[in-house]
Amino acid sequence: MTKPNHHIFADGELSRNESTLRIDTLEGETKYLPVESVDSLYLHGQVNFNTRALGLLNDHGVPVHVFGWKDYYKGSYLPKRGQVSGNTVVEQVRAYDDADRRMKVCHRIIEASIHNMRGNLRYYTDRRGDFSNVVNTLASLKEQVSETETVNDLRALEGNARKHYYRCFDQILRDPFELTKREYNPPSNEANALVSFLNGMVYTTCVSAIRKTALDPTIGFVHEPGERRFTLSLDIADIFKPILADRLVFRLVNRQQISIDDFESELEGCLLSEDGRLTVLQEYEKTLDRTVEHPRLNRKVSFKTLVQTDVYSLKKHILTGETYNATERWW
């Protein structure tokens, strides 16, 4: 059974109390958190911490994802690797440098991403509108993936698929929510704010999953390696955004679990309020805990485990050439 994530919203101080984390809030509350019970720690408030706290988190392999003002993702503190393999990193770099090997991975990532977008539209066809034309367009674009020969052309194809996909959001979402067009940094309206926030959560989920392997999160395949991004996490996140983020956006809005009142309009855009973030995160964690029967493993696995399984499949492909089973929604 996978361990849960833990989110800290209050401002205060995070410290070590023997083998336990201690959280002292500015409101005068003190809480204790057994570190061995945490998968990943999320800091949403203004939290001070010292090297003793980081040392304890490091000893237990717990990554810390830090969110800044209004919950913009700022970065992650990653503990030492649970698995260390120079051979894996070398093979990962070789796979990136080899055009044929790199394109095989890229093809699978983009095929899975488009498949999962298409799956969402198929689900909502007749429930929220007729999306059959876009479903067919995405099917055609997916068929073109294997014939695409460069990473730049592949990114353009995936971007085209996403444009068609996002145009359907306004019909799927209950009024007054509307995406209009995908805008971020900053998000221009409530729907964009919700999508951006959940995309950030999917990204951190992938960062944590990759850290449990010997893969290097900075060496991506579809996304070019850079100095400031975990580009492999961006790759894996593209597969899971439709499953973990978009479907949750639709549920939250259409079941009226979240409303326009849960957002704040600032000079720099539209963002979730503190209450809104809490609601969204509670539902996101429930989504990660949901289970589905896995056809290859012949058992039920949580969505969080599904992300981990995807990453392990990629690692095995890089090391042995075994088929990379990028996750395509089957349920």
Secondary structure, DSSP 8 states (H G I E B T S, - for coil): -----EEE-S-EEEEEETTEEEEEETTS-EEEEEGGG-S-EEE-S-EEE-HHHHHHHHHTT--EEEE-GGG-EEEEE----SS--HHHHHHHHHHHHSHHHHHHHHHHHHHHHHHHHHHHHHHHBTTTB--HHHHHHHHHHHHHHTT--SHHHHHHHHHHHHHHHHTTHHHHS-TT---SS---SS--SHHHHHHHHHHHHHHHHHHHHHHTSS--TT--SSS---SS--HHHHHHHHHHIIIIIIHHHHHHHHTTSS-GGGEEEETTEEEE-HHHHHHHHHHHHHHHH-EEEETTTTEEEEHHHHHHHHHHHHHHHHHH-----------
